[in-house]
Amino acid sequence: MSDEVVRMRGVGIRRGESLLLRDINWTVHDDERWVVIGPNGAGKTTLLQVAATQLFPSDGKAEILGERLGATDIFDLRPRIGMASAALADRVPPAEKVIDLVLTASYAIMGRWREEYDSTDVTRAVELLDALGCAHLIRRKFSTLSEGERKRVQIARALMPDPELLLLDEPAAGLDLGGREDLLRRIAYLAGQATSPTMIMVTHHVEEVPEGFTHAILLRRGAILAAGPVPEVFTEANLSRCFGIPLTVEQRQSRWSARAVL
């Protein structure tokens, strides 16, 4: 029987008078791959921040990897979670080399200093970069990489500590068609590996859902509209309601697309 990796019951996030999330009831099991979809301002990134232990619920209860937020040492919990996001990329020191950016994830720090790494760490970092098509970039500065290369290096870094939960916040944002498809192919490969961590990915677009993702959650104005297996959630009625516009939805093989009704 699969284990619960994320469990939220009645979770709400308040900021002043604003309610960013409200009454979130959501369970993620370790053998599932989830995509979180919704329009701008729906609460997608906020939800991911709760899963990443970066935000604590104002209302309700959240358990991540069996530990309840507010009743556990998050500094012990966070190394068990890998995350790739634009916010993380903005914090990378300009001169940081790719190999060092990945290695420092072992210590959950940003910026190589005087810490030492053994050959096992270096080998793992290179293997992760190679799996994501970035082994040739190990001596390059992160600031000189293309957007697609940065996205792939971030995922390698997120995987470095061998996390139990991998969170991807809009990994395909800003990529051209070729870069997007290359990245989604690599994420699909990870999703299909039995040894990969449980994965949760945020996106605005059903076209960016990789093969191998099993479940979806639709958010609108901080609330869940639908959640469950992808084919049950990605209906024309659900997605039209989520984005506030009539949509036609198609599935071809393992990929999805949505267009406005003309």
VEXTI-938675 format. One record per residue (C-alpha): residue number from 0; residue in one letter; z, y, x. Coordinates in nm, 3 decimals. Layout:
BEGIN
+-----+------+---------+---------+---------+
: pos : code :       z :       y :       x :
+-----+------+---------+---------+---------+
: NUM :    A :       Z :       Y :       X :
...
+-----+------+---------+---------+---------+
//
This chain:
BEGIN
+-----+------+---------+---------+---------+
: pos : code :       z :       y :       x :
+-----+------+---------+---------+---------+
:   0 :    M :   0.000 :   0.000 :   0.000 :
:   1 :    S :  -0.096 :   0.343 :   0.137 :
:   2 :    D :   0.167 :   0.599 :   0.232 :
:   3 :    E :   0.202 :   0.953 :   0.102 :
:   4 :    V :   0.104 :   1.210 :   0.364 :
:   5 :    V :   0.127 :   1.521 :   0.144 :
:   6 :    R :   0.334 :   1.548 :  -0.171 :
:   7 :    M :   0.370 :   1.874 :  -0.363 :
:   8 :    R :   0.554 :   1.912 :  -0.691 :
:   9 :    G :   0.552 :   2.243 :  -0.879 :
:  10 :    V :   0.468 :   2.434 :  -0.561 :
:  11 :    G :   0.425 :   2.809 :  -0.591 :
:  12 :    I :   0.373 :   3.076 :  -0.326 :
:  13 :    R :   0.475 :   3.434 :  -0.405 :
:  14 :    R :   0.397 :   3.748 :  -0.205 :
:  15 :    G :   0.565 :   4.044 :  -0.368 :
:  16 :    E :   0.440 :   4.049 :  -0.724 :
:  17 :    S :   0.141 :   3.828 :  -0.643 :
:  18 :    L :   0.141 :   3.456 :  -0.713 :
:  19 :    L :  -0.094 :   3.299 :  -0.458 :
:  20 :    L :  -0.033 :   2.941 :  -0.571 :
:  21 :    R :   0.122 :   2.825 :  -0.897 :
:  22 :    D :   0.251 :   2.490 :  -1.017 :
:  23 :    I :   0.066 :   2.280 :  -0.759 :
:  24 :    N :   0.113 :   1.905 :  -0.812 :
:  25 :    W :  -0.080 :   1.715 :  -0.548 :
:  26 :    T :  -0.044 :   1.388 :  -0.358 :
:  27 :    V :  -0.253 :   1.283 :  -0.058 :
:  28 :    H :  -0.237 :   0.924 :   0.072 :
:  29 :    D :  -0.305 :   0.818 :   0.427 :
:  30 :    D :  -0.629 :   0.635 :   0.343 :
:  31 :    E :  -0.786 :   0.938 :   0.169 :
:  32 :    R :  -1.013 :   1.222 :   0.286 :
:  33 :    W :  -0.976 :   1.537 :   0.073 :
:  34 :    V :  -1.191 :   1.847 :   0.031 :
:  35 :    V :  -1.044 :   2.165 :  -0.120 :
:  36 :    I :  -1.303 :   2.383 :  -0.295 :
:  37 :    G :  -1.291 :   2.711 :  -0.484 :
:  38 :    P :  -1.411 :   3.073 :  -0.485 :
:  39 :    N :  -1.277 :   3.347 :  -0.259 :
:  40 :    G :  -0.914 :   3.422 :  -0.334 :
:  41 :    A :  -0.854 :   3.088 :  -0.506 :
:  42 :    G :  -0.567 :   2.994 :  -0.273 :
:  43 :    K :  -0.745 :   2.736 :  -0.058 :
:  44 :    T :  -0.624 :   2.857 :   0.279 :
:  45 :    T :  -0.275 :   2.922 :   0.139 :
:  46 :    L :  -0.261 :   2.560 :   0.021 :
:  47 :    L :  -0.371 :   2.443 :   0.366 :
:  48 :    Q :  -0.100 :   2.657 :   0.528 :
:  49 :    V :   0.164 :   2.480 :   0.321 :
:  50 :    A :   0.024 :   2.144 :   0.436 :
:  51 :    A :   0.032 :   2.277 :   0.794 :
:  52 :    T :   0.401 :   2.378 :   0.751 :
:  53 :    Q :   0.305 :   2.741 :   0.818 :
:  54 :    L :   0.418 :   2.850 :   0.470 :
:  55 :    F :   0.718 :   2.728 :   0.272 :
:  56 :    P :   0.705 :   2.708 :  -0.108 :
:  57 :    S :   0.862 :   2.992 :  -0.306 :
:  58 :    D :   0.888 :   2.746 :  -0.595 :
:  59 :    G :   0.887 :   2.367 :  -0.613 :
:  60 :    K :   0.900 :   2.108 :  -0.336 :
:  61 :    A :   0.661 :   2.007 :  -0.059 :
:  62 :    E :   0.686 :   1.697 :   0.160 :
:  63 :    I :   0.456 :   1.664 :   0.461 :
:  64 :    L :   0.445 :   1.330 :   0.645 :
:  65 :    G :   0.758 :   1.225 :   0.460 :
:  66 :    E :   0.956 :   1.535 :   0.560 :
:  67 :    R :   1.063 :   1.795 :   0.305 :
:  68 :    L :   0.989 :   2.155 :   0.402 :
:  69 :    G :   1.312 :   2.348 :   0.427 :
:  70 :    A :   1.514 :   2.038 :   0.513 :
:  71 :    T :   1.355 :   1.929 :   0.840 :
:  72 :    D :   1.284 :   2.067 :   1.188 :
:  73 :    I :   0.925 :   2.190 :   1.159 :
:  74 :    F :   0.895 :   2.207 :   1.537 :
:  75 :    D :   0.923 :   1.828 :   1.542 :
:  76 :    L :   0.684 :   1.800 :   1.248 :
:  77 :    R :   0.406 :   2.034 :   1.355 :
:  78 :    P :   0.288 :   1.829 :   1.658 :
:  79 :    R :   0.204 :   1.553 :   1.408 :
:  80 :    I :  -0.046 :   1.785 :   1.239 :
:  81 :    G :  -0.380 :   1.897 :   1.384 :
:  82 :    M :  -0.549 :   2.211 :   1.254 :
:  83 :    A :  -0.876 :   2.391 :   1.324 :
:  84 :    S :  -0.929 :   2.738 :   1.177 :
:  85 :    A :  -1.083 :   3.077 :   1.250 :
:  86 :    A :  -0.731 :   3.219 :   1.286 :
:  87 :    L :  -0.665 :   2.977 :   1.573 :
:  88 :    A :  -0.993 :   3.069 :   1.744 :
:  89 :    D :  -0.895 :   3.436 :   1.737 :
:  90 :    R :  -0.581 :   3.356 :   1.939 :
:  91 :    V :  -0.761 :   3.185 :   2.229 :
:  92 :    P :  -0.730 :   3.381 :   2.557 :
:  93 :    P :  -1.077 :   3.516 :   2.652 :
:  94 :    A :  -1.083 :   3.339 :   2.989 :
:  95 :    E :  -0.955 :   3.002 :   2.862 :
:  96 :    K :  -1.175 :   2.712 :   2.971 :
:  97 :    V :  -1.273 :   2.453 :   2.713 :
:  98 :    I :  -1.096 :   2.167 :   2.891 :
:  99 :    D :  -0.774 :   2.370 :   2.912 :
: 100 :    L :  -0.793 :   2.471 :   2.546 :
: 101 :    V :  -0.801 :   2.105 :   2.447 :
: 102 :    L :  -0.536 :   1.996 :   2.698 :
: 103 :    T :  -0.281 :   2.259 :   2.591 :
: 104 :    A :  -0.274 :   2.109 :   2.242 :
: 105 :    S :  -0.057 :   1.834 :   2.396 :
: 106 :    Y :   0.219 :   2.093 :   2.431 :
: 107 :    A :   0.130 :   2.278 :   2.109 :
: 108 :    I :   0.069 :   2.595 :   2.311 :
: 109 :    M :  -0.221 :   2.836 :   2.353 :
: 110 :    G :  -0.319 :   2.936 :   2.706 :
: 111 :    R :  -0.295 :   2.718 :   3.019 :
: 112 :    W :  -0.011 :   2.821 :   3.252 :
: 113 :    R :   0.185 :   2.601 :   3.495 :
: 114 :    E :   0.226 :   2.288 :   3.287 :
: 115 :    E :   0.099 :   1.964 :   3.440 :
: 116 :    Y :  -0.128 :   1.704 :   3.279 :
: 117 :    D :  -0.182 :   1.351 :   3.399 :
: 118 :    S :  -0.512 :   1.170 :   3.425 :
: 119 :    T :  -0.459 :   1.005 :   3.085 :
: 120 :    D :  -0.443 :   1.346 :   2.918 :
: 121 :    V :  -0.755 :   1.467 :   3.096 :
: 122 :    T :  -0.944 :   1.149 :   3.008 :
: 123 :    R :  -0.850 :   1.179 :   2.641 :
: 124 :    A :  -0.956 :   1.545 :   2.630 :
: 125 :    V :  -1.294 :   1.466 :   2.784 :
: 126 :    E :  -1.348 :   1.170 :   2.549 :
: 127 :    L :  -1.272 :   1.386 :   2.243 :
: 128 :    L :  -1.507 :   1.658 :   2.363 :
: 129 :    D :  -1.774 :   1.396 :   2.429 :
: 130 :    A :  -1.735 :   1.251 :   2.078 :
: 131 :    L :  -1.796 :   1.599 :   1.939 :
: 132 :    G :  -2.095 :   1.667 :   2.163 :
: 133 :    C :  -1.911 :   1.911 :   2.391 :
: 134 :    A :  -1.846 :   1.719 :   2.714 :
: 135 :    H :  -2.097 :   1.938 :   2.899 :
: 136 :    L :  -1.893 :   2.246 :   2.808 :
: 137 :    I :  -1.563 :   2.151 :   2.972 :
: 138 :    R :  -1.579 :   2.420 :   3.243 :
: 139 :    R :  -1.719 :   2.692 :   3.017 :
: 140 :    K :  -1.502 :   2.974 :   2.887 :
: 141 :    F :  -1.434 :   2.945 :   2.516 :
: 142 :    S :  -1.544 :   3.306 :   2.464 :
: 143 :    T :  -1.897 :   3.225 :   2.588 :
: 144 :    L :  -1.961 :   2.944 :   2.337 :
: 145 :    S :  -2.181 :   2.960 :   2.031 :
: 146 :    E :  -2.015 :   2.947 :   1.690 :
: 147 :    G :  -2.111 :   2.583 :   1.645 :
: 148 :    E :  -1.974 :   2.489 :   1.986 :
: 149 :    R :  -1.648 :   2.671 :   1.910 :
: 150 :    K :  -1.605 :   2.480 :   1.585 :
: 151 :    R :  -1.652 :   2.145 :   1.758 :
: 152 :    V :  -1.418 :   2.231 :   2.046 :
: 153 :    Q :  -1.151 :   2.336 :   1.796 :
: 154 :    I :  -1.170 :   1.998 :   1.625 :
: 155 :    A :  -1.136 :   1.824 :   1.963 :
: 156 :    R :  -0.825 :   2.033 :   2.029 :
: 157 :    A :  -0.684 :   1.950 :   1.686 :
: 158 :    L :  -0.728 :   1.578 :   1.760 :
: 159 :    M :  -0.575 :   1.592 :   2.110 :
: 160 :    P :  -0.212 :   1.519 :   2.008 :
: 161 :    D :  -0.331 :   1.216 :   1.804 :
: 162 :    P :  -0.214 :   1.374 :   1.476 :
: 163 :    E :  -0.138 :   1.190 :   1.156 :
: 164 :    L :  -0.289 :   1.472 :   0.949 :
: 165 :    L :  -0.600 :   1.676 :   1.037 :
: 166 :    L :  -0.662 :   2.007 :   0.858 :
: 167 :    L :  -1.001 :   2.180 :   0.876 :
: 168 :    D :  -1.023 :   2.533 :   0.735 :
: 169 :    E :  -1.390 :   2.613 :   0.657 :
: 170 :    P :  -1.525 :   2.438 :   0.969 :
: 171 :    A :  -1.891 :   2.509 :   0.878 :
: 172 :    A :  -1.846 :   2.881 :   0.805 :
: 173 :    G :  -2.088 :   3.100 :   0.999 :
: 174 :    L :  -2.312 :   2.816 :   1.116 :
: 175 :    D :  -2.688 :   2.801 :   1.078 :
: 176 :    L :  -2.843 :   2.501 :   0.903 :
: 177 :    G :  -2.883 :   2.294 :   1.218 :
: 178 :    G :  -2.533 :   2.371 :   1.340 :
: 179 :    R :  -2.385 :   2.295 :   1.000 :
: 180 :    E :  -2.556 :   1.959 :   0.968 :
: 181 :    D :  -2.464 :   1.857 :   1.322 :
: 182 :    L :  -2.099 :   1.943 :   1.260 :
: 183 :    L :  -2.087 :   1.768 :   0.922 :
: 184 :    R :  -2.239 :   1.457 :   1.077 :
: 185 :    R :  -1.962 :   1.449 :   1.336 :
: 186 :    I :  -1.690 :   1.509 :   1.076 :
: 187 :    A :  -1.842 :   1.230 :   0.865 :
: 188 :    Y :  -1.819 :   0.999 :   1.166 :
: 189 :    L :  -1.450 :   1.084 :   1.206 :
: 190 :    A :  -1.390 :   1.035 :   0.833 :
: 191 :    G :  -1.537 :   0.687 :   0.855 :
: 192 :    Q :  -1.312 :   0.568 :   1.136 :
: 193 :    A :  -1.010 :   0.363 :   1.032 :
: 194 :    T :  -0.816 :   0.504 :   1.326 :
: 195 :    S :  -0.876 :   0.868 :   1.229 :
: 196 :    P :  -0.595 :   1.073 :   1.074 :
: 197 :    T :  -0.581 :   1.166 :   0.709 :
: 198 :    M :  -0.816 :   1.463 :   0.666 :
: 199 :    I :  -0.809 :   1.770 :   0.441 :
: 200 :    M :  -1.098 :   2.016 :   0.462 :
: 201 :    V :  -1.139 :   2.355 :   0.295 :
: 202 :    T :  -1.482 :   2.489 :   0.201 :
: 203 :    H :  -1.655 :   2.714 :  -0.052 :
: 204 :    H :  -1.961 :   2.493 :  -0.086 :
: 205 :    V :  -2.017 :   2.141 :  -0.221 :
: 206 :    E :  -2.312 :   2.120 :   0.020 :
: 207 :    E :  -2.061 :   2.119 :   0.306 :
: 208 :    V :  -1.870 :   1.810 :   0.192 :
: 209 :    P :  -1.933 :   1.542 :   0.458 :
: 210 :    E :  -2.004 :   1.180 :   0.386 :
: 211 :    G :  -1.687 :   0.973 :   0.374 :
: 212 :    F :  -1.469 :   1.225 :   0.190 :
: 213 :    T :  -1.310 :   1.043 :  -0.100 :
: 214 :    H :  -1.124 :   1.305 :  -0.304 :
: 215 :    A :  -1.158 :   1.668 :  -0.408 :
: 216 :    I :  -0.939 :   1.938 :  -0.551 :
: 217 :    L :  -1.078 :   2.247 :  -0.729 :
: 218 :    L :  -0.872 :   2.567 :  -0.714 :
: 219 :    R :  -0.913 :   2.886 :  -0.915 :
: 220 :    R :  -0.669 :   3.177 :  -0.914 :
: 221 :    G :  -0.406 :   2.973 :  -0.738 :
: 222 :    A :  -0.407 :   2.681 :  -0.982 :
: 223 :    I :  -0.559 :   2.333 :  -0.981 :
: 224 :    L :  -0.851 :   2.292 :  -1.220 :
: 225 :    A :  -0.929 :   1.932 :  -1.126 :
: 226 :    A :  -0.823 :   1.679 :  -0.864 :
: 227 :    G :  -0.919 :   1.320 :  -0.795 :
: 228 :    P :  -1.208 :   1.107 :  -0.665 :
: 229 :    V :  -1.507 :   1.326 :  -0.571 :
: 230 :    P :  -1.751 :   1.195 :  -0.838 :
: 231 :    E :  -1.494 :   1.261 :  -1.110 :
: 232 :    V :  -1.421 :   1.615 :  -0.990 :
: 233 :    F :  -1.774 :   1.733 :  -0.902 :
: 234 :    T :  -1.901 :   1.757 :  -1.259 :
: 235 :    E :  -2.110 :   2.045 :  -1.387 :
: 236 :    A :  -1.834 :   2.140 :  -1.631 :
: 237 :    N :  -1.562 :   2.145 :  -1.363 :
: 238 :    L :  -1.761 :   2.333 :  -1.099 :
: 239 :    S :  -1.900 :   2.582 :  -1.351 :
: 240 :    R :  -1.549 :   2.661 :  -1.468 :
: 241 :    C :  -1.421 :   2.683 :  -1.111 :
: 242 :    F :  -1.682 :   2.935 :  -0.995 :
: 243 :    G :  -1.724 :   3.116 :  -1.327 :
: 244 :    I :  -2.099 :   3.060 :  -1.355 :
: 245 :    P :  -2.311 :   2.787 :  -1.520 :
: 246 :    L :  -2.412 :   2.538 :  -1.250 :
: 247 :    T :  -2.631 :   2.234 :  -1.218 :
: 248 :    V :  -2.488 :   1.973 :  -0.981 :
: 249 :    E :  -2.675 :   1.695 :  -0.802 :
: 250 :    Q :  -2.574 :   1.407 :  -0.578 :
: 251 :    R :  -2.831 :   1.258 :  -0.345 :
: 252 :    Q :  -2.708 :   0.959 :  -0.150 :
: 253 :    S :  -2.375 :   1.081 :  -0.010 :
: 254 :    R :  -2.429 :   1.459 :  -0.031 :
: 255 :    W :  -2.387 :   1.714 :  -0.309 :
: 256 :    S :  -2.556 :   2.039 :  -0.411 :
: 257 :    A :  -2.498 :   2.300 :  -0.680 :
: 258 :    R :  -2.722 :   2.576 :  -0.816 :
: 259 :    A :  -2.690 :   2.839 :  -1.082 :
: 260 :    V :  -2.858 :   2.758 :  -1.414 :
: 261 :    L :  -3.170 :   2.976 :  -1.439 :
+-----+------+---------+---------+---------+
//
